[in-house]
């Protein structure tokens, strides 16, 4: 086989960014479970002018070439916010795509490792595409079903290739699936009834969308602050997310629970964009955008995803915290059923988050995919 060369690219160059985005298409051409991403969304995600995360990322990207064609890709990044709140010296790799070829994997990962080591990083973790608040973790179980929106997909050999290069799993994250017609357990009904006079669940006010999303950001950063690898979402990042989601979701799919009149928990439900975009090959033009609008706004997909949920830390681990969680789950369940959703993914959940796992497993949800964050020590 001809040799592989790895070359750095600049996302500011439009053609190079497009080449980087297009790498996965031939790799998954015969995988019926893969769902092509929306090319425009990926283009914006990888642009320093359009993705606020670049404000706190030091990032580099590379393409692997063979026979004049790009066959693989990878990024390496250092998150300055994480560096401020975590004592360990950690860098990320992400956006990894490659054929089942040891030479390609070795050269791509070695390039990312060297770049990080040159900047004083002791340990590499990933994949993070591009931060822990984006698509993250490598699929290691659950290859027989398509991913939900904003979740990754991979071939089984990806994990094998990384492990052969000295990478080891450091954290597993689970995706759960639940039938939206689930019945509320008696324990859930009793807990919610106990605090019925104190808890009020309401949808966001679309007239105050920016303020409401800033409130949710505050709830999220507080609720997730003690989670493994946590990096708070900046106001600019969350506003950018809100500007995207407001075109995809109905206001009643974002619910806020108030305890004695004060915001204490939230939940966000999304129609599964991957189902709606299943046959447009990632292209919005000339007809893809009309299919998406119809399927998201009129028909509504039969599947959905809950990517964000949180209860303030002050209430976590107790009965009141469970009541708040059950209250927003129950309200969103009814709204999704009203929109016609029959199934929902809840993701991601840390495998050692026993409290949340017990709550959702008690509703009948089952873990059907596992995403793994890999790690490797870097030699000085």
C-alpha positions, 0 to 999 in steps of 0.5 A: 500500500502507498504511504500515508502523509499527514498534513496540517490544515487551516479551518480558515481556508474554506476548501480545506475545511470542506475536505476535513468535513467530507472525510467520513462519507466514504468510510461509512458508505456501506454502514446503514446505521450511519447518519450523515451530519448536516454539512452546513452545521459542521462547517459553522461548527469548525469556524472560529468566526461562527463557533464561540468555543474557539474563544477558549480553545487552542486548536490544530487540525490535520488530514491524512492523505493517500494517493492524493485523497484525504482518508483520515482526520483528527484535531488536537485542542487545549481548553483554557477554561478547563485548564483554569478549573482542573489541576491536571494537564490535559489536552483533547483529541477529536473529530477522529475518522480513519479507515481500518488501517493501523498506519493511518491511526498511528500517524494521526494520533502521534501527530496530535500527541506531539502537538500537545506534548510540545505545549506542555500537556501530560495527558491526552483525552478524547474524542471531544468534538470539540469540547466536552459540551459537544459530541464526545466519547467514542461509540464502543457498544450499540453499533446496530442502531443509528445515533440520535442527533448530536451523538456520535457513531463509529466502526467497531475497529476504532476502539481496537485501533486506539487501544493498540496504540496505548489508549485506555478507557477512562470514562464511559457515558451511556445513552438510554432509550425509553418508550414515551408511553412509559407509565409513572411508577407509584414512587414517582407519583408519590414523590411528585404529589408530596411537593405538588404545592411547591413545584411549578413546571412551565415552558420557556417564554419565547418572548424572553428567549435569550433571558430564558436560555441564560437562566437554563445556562445558569441551571446547567452550570450549577447542576453539572459542576461536580460531574467528571471533566466538567467545563462550564458553558460560556454565555456566548456558547449557550446563546449560539446553541439557543439561536440554533435550537429555537429554529428546531424546537417548540417552546413547550419542549423546554421546561423549567421547574420552579421551587417556591417560585425559584428556578430549580431544574430544567429539561430540554427535548429535541426532535431527532434531527437525524431521523428527519435528515436521514435521506438528504445526505447532509445537504440542505440544497436544493430540497433538503431544507424543505424536507427538514422543515416539513418533518420537524415543524409539521410531521415531527419525527417519531423519535426524540432526544433529551440532551440537557437536564439538570437539578440544582446541586442544593437539591441533588441526592435527596427526595426533593431533587428526585421530585424536581427531576420527576416533575420535569420528566413527566411534563416533557413526556406529555409534550413529546407525546402530544407532538407524536414522538413514540421513543426518546433517547436520554443522553448522555449519562455517566456510568457512575451517576447512580442517582440519575441512572436509578431514576430513569431506569425506574421509568423503564429506560434501558442503556442501549449505547456506550460511549467511551472517553479514552486517555493516554499519558504523553511522554515528555 
